[in-house]
Amino acid sequence: MFFLFKAKPYFCGDLVKSMENRYADLIREFESNIRKLISEQKALREKNATLAAELDGKKRDLMEAHKEILDLQKEYKLLQTANGLGGSDENRRNSRQHLNKIVREIDKCLALLSE
C-alpha cells in the first residue's frame, strides 16, 4: 500500500516573519502598558502629595480649634468667678473656692521660684 501525499511547500521565511511580527506586537503592547502604569503612578503620587498637604492643613485647623476651646474654657471659668462674686451665696462660695485654688497655685509657683 502506497500513500501519496501532496506536500505543501513550507516557507520557513514566512513563519519567521510571522513570529517576528507577533513578538514586535507583544513588545509594543508591553511598552504601552508600562507607559500607562508610569502615568498612573505619577498621577497617584501627585494626588498623594495633595492629600498629605490637605491633611497637614486639617491638623493645623484642629490644633487651632483645640487651643481656642481651651482659651474659651478659661475665660468661662473666669466669668463664672466674676459672676459668682455678685450672685447668690452658693455662687460666692464656689467663686471663693476657685479664687483660693488660684492663690494656692500662685503660692506654689512663688515657692518654687524662691528656691
N, C-alpha and C positions, 0 to 999 in steps of 0.2 A: 504494500500500500504506500502510495506516494502522495504526499500533500504538497500542493502548490500554494505557496504564499506569495501574495503580492506585497512586495516590500515597498513601503513608502519611503521616499527619500527623507532622511532626517538631517536637518541642518542644525548643527551644533551652534553655529553663529547666532541663529535666531533665538535659541534658548538662552544663550549668554546675554544677549541684548535684552531679552525679556526680564531676566533676573536682575540685570543692572538697572533697568527702569524701575522695577519693583523696589529694589534697595534704595534707589535715589528718592522714590516717593516716600518710603518709610523715613528716610533721613530728613526730608523736608517737613514731614508731619511732626517728627520728633522735635526738630528745631522750632517749629511753630508753637508746639505745646510748651517748650521751655521758655520762649518769649512771653507767652501768656502767663505762665507761672511767675516769672520775674516781674511782670507788670502788676499782677495781683499782689505780690509780696510788697512791692513799693507802695501801692495804694493802702495796704493794711498797715504798713509802718507809719505812713502819714496819718492815718486815722488814729492809730495808737498814740502818736505824739499829740494829736489834737485832744484826745480823751484824757491823756495824762495832764495836759495843761488845764483842761476844764476841771479835773479832779482837784488840782492844786488850788484853783480859784475857789472851789466849793469848800475846801478845807479852811482857807483863809476866812471866807464868809462865816463859816461855822464858829471859828475861834473868836471873831469879832462879835458875833451874836452872843456867844457864851460870856465874853467879857462884859458886854452890855447888860446881860441878865444879872451878873454878879454886882455890877455897879448899881443897878436899879434896886436890887435886894438890900444893899447897904443903905441907899437913900430911903427906902421904905422903912427900914428899922429906925433910922434917924427921925423920920417924920412921925412914926409911931411914938417914939420917945418924946418928941416935942409936943405932940398932941396929948400925950398922957399927962404932961405936967399941968395942963389946964382942964383936964376932964374929971372923970369920976375917981373915987378912992382906989378902985381896982386898977384903973389905968395909971394912976400916980404910983401905986405900989410897983407895978410892972416896970414903969419908967425908972424908978429909983433903983430897982434891981439891975436893970440894964446899965444905968449910969455907974453903979457900984462895980459891976463887972468890968466896964471900960476902965475905971480908975484902977482896979486891981491889975489889969493888963498893963497899964501905963507904969504902975509902980514896979512891976516885974521887969519891964524893959529898962527903967531907970536903974534898978539894982544891978542888972546885967552890965549896963554901961559903966557904972561906977566901979566895978571890979577890975 
